[in-house]
Amino acid sequence: MIGIFDSGVGGMTVAHAVEQFCPGRALIYFGDLARTPYGSKSPAVIRRYARQNIDFLLAHGARMIIIACNSAASVAAEDMRREFSLPIFDVIGPTVRRAVEISSAVSGRIGVIGTRATINSAVYPRKIGQINQELRVYGNECPLLVPLVEEGWLNRRETRMILRYYLRPLKMRQVDTLVLGCTHYPLLRDLIQPRIGKRVRIVDSSIEVARELRQYLNDHPECDTTTGGSKFYVSDMTPAAAATARRIFGRPIELQVQQAGG
Amino acid sequence: MIGIFDSGVGGMTVAHAVEQFCPGRALIYFGDLARTPYGSKSPAVIRRYARQNIDFLLAHGARMIIIACNSAASVAAEDMRREFSLPIFDVIGPTVRRAVEISSAVSGRIGVIGTRATINSAVYPRKIGQINQELRVYGNECPLLVPLVEEGWLNRRETRMILRYYLRPLKMRQVDTLVLGCTHYPLLRDLIQPRIGKRVRIVDSSIEVARELRQYLNDHPECDTTTGGSKFYVSDMTPAAAATARRIFGRPIELQVQQAGG
């Protein structure tokens, strides 16, 4: 089974994209709602949670892992690959490759928005620089976007104002490509596009990791990823989370409560 | 020692008030930054965290406890008093008594703002009704205020708009008294007063619990609350938390990182 974890329900945008790109594959999802959000916490704490979440997914039959949380991928993916011997995908690698491909053909100016943990880790500029040192990368942390999305404030005036505030420095830098470096942000895409500029290409990390996973599964037919029903676990259950899950999938999602770690 | 816990650093408004009202008493503070915020989590999860936090404070020498988090007080205070045999104060009781005293002398219409957990628990209307059934209580959940305060957005236009949106239903009800049912909200008091109306009396739960503690200590001179230096523990350390702590106390606060529970 394909294990996916996130700090909450935002990573369900990844699970939804995997359903679209790899139809029929069985997923097991874990959303750490009891400790959400990760993006304002320290790297040490996020790494401990990532380790516990992977242990949980392994215990429930996962044979490959997708880290569907940019904050966790930013500070924990490399450690987790050293610690666990199974394929670990994350949202950052494929997103970086796609952004480089698009921006190299235009002006080479990439903007990245994400949580504080993701932007402070500088993982995007570092990985983009490893592929093409000519590109310029401008990041901006957007800590209020996750709470706004989780409240369902997807088209309120305050959300549009806050988005304009967060996007302004990137617009001033005339980026040609914008990375949505948090799995909550695709839900704001229709507000982001007009505010960053309609010619700016938006790269959605949820879609990129699903595309890469499809390629991997095609290249590795020996992978015994069971087909069948998907399962969704959360470490806490709240009505707001159930509503966000329904909004992402466009259908009700049955969430089961279980703990990972303490 | 007087043990105080909160989901993060918001409860330091209580610690600061206790310093003012009970000068020289030694405090031990625990802020659960690794799992913050509590206000959007379920009662079951909040109770588990409250239990672990009290165990932590006991192990560090606390002989009485203040639950400085309205969300935890709302859903866990009564269980904790059954489970632990030491004095447990919380922000809600004294705040309720003060609001009833003020409002009974005016029109008897009390507004309460708080997190989702606090408002959904209906603890304020229930406790106010136990004292005076004639009073009317109107609550409104304000889930975005904690992230706004933690970002330090204390005088931005977006914050003022969001406050106006949250306060409007209470203003329409013509409340004469407004309870700040979350320890983060005192930091927004100067924005709240003009938006709810300058004649509305604001009750700050941080101050009320400190006042009640002073009374208790005067009435119980046998209480061996050590005098001396206070200690501040957090389960995670972030620059934003350190900045909020400094803003609350008006001086730098030394935070030590330790875990409570898993």
Chai-1 contact restraints between the chains, C-beta under 6 A:
chainA,res_idxA,chainB,res_idxB,connection_type,confidence,min_distance_angstrom,max_distance_angstrom,comment,restraint_id
A,A34,B,V45,contact,1.0,0.0,6.0,A-B,restraint_1
A,R35,B,R35,contact,1.0,0.0,6.0,A-B,restraint_2
A,K41,B,D236,contact,1.0,0.0,6.0,A-B,restraint_3
A,S42,B,D236,contact,1.0,0.0,6.0,A-B,restraint_4
A,S42,B,M237,contact,1.0,0.0,6.0,A-B,restraint_5
A,S42,B,T238,contact,1.0,0.0,6.0,A-B,restraint_6
A,V45,B,A34,contact,1.0,0.0,6.0,A-B,restraint_7
A,V45,B,D236,contact,1.0,0.0,6.0,A-B,restraint_8
A,P143,B,E151,contact,1.0,0.0,6.0,A-B,restraint_9
A,L144,B,P147,contact,1.0,0.0,6.0,A-B,restraint_10
A,P147,B,L144,contact,1.0,0.0,6.0,A-B,restraint_11
A,P147,B,P147,contact,1.0,0.0,6.0,A-B,restraint_12
A,E151,B,P143,contact,1.0,0.0,6.0,A-B,restraint_13
A,E158,B,E158,contact,1.0,0.0,6.0,A-B,restraint_14
A,E158,B,M161,contact,1.0,0.0,6.0,A-B,restraint_15
A,E158,B,I162,contact,1.0,0.0,6.0,A-B,restraint_16
A,M161,B,E158,contact,1.0,0.0,6.0,A-B,restraint_17
A,I162,B,E158,contact,1.0,0.0,6.0,A-B,restraint_18
A,D236,B,K41,contact,1.0,0.0,6.0,A-B,restraint_19
A,D236,B,S42,contact,1.0,0.0,6.0,A-B,restraint_20
A,D236,B,V45,contact,1.0,0.0,6.0,A-B,restraint_21
A,M237,B,S42,contact,1.0,0.0,6.0,A-B,restraint_22
A,T238,B,S42,contact,1.0,0.0,6.0,A-B,restraint_23
A,G261,B,G262,contact,1.0,0.0,6.0,A-B,restraint_24
A,G262,B,G261,contact,1.0,0.0,6.0,A-B,restraint_25
A,G262,B,G262,contact,1.0,0.0,6.0,A-B,restraint_26
